[in-house]
């Protein structure tokens, strides 16, 4: 199992260009199942997942923040990862875990993905990205959006990162600096 995960991690890259090919229902179902199986602190499951396949809504998601979300306009699918902040004080961690599981599930199914950070990002000078998405998606005011994951068949080829390019110097044994 660990070998399978390592193989996925060795080839996984952020994909921002997607083929104009729809995602099969069984693959979407598998990604959703993976998401709701994500572990959370004390089993509180504060996350909510909004699955978006409507092209017009994807266009609007692409402008959620000033920079870094435009690729969503070309994705056949996006999953908005949001949370009820009243359910857990560690909702950001729980949502981040779920988002990475979504990306790994997509990779395992032959799909590409990319994370667009939303939390703490501006939509424009007067509105946060989360406020924009709360209005657009009908999210309650107590909900925050961690990120949006764009998913689809890759429209670009990127090789995995070479092992010798990885930051192993940031790994310490027993004490920092060792």
Helices and strands as residue ranges (DSSP letters): H 2-11, H 25-36, G 41-43, E 47-52, H 55-61, G 70-74, E 77-84, H 91-108, E 112-117, H 129-137, E 143-152, G 163-165, G 168-170
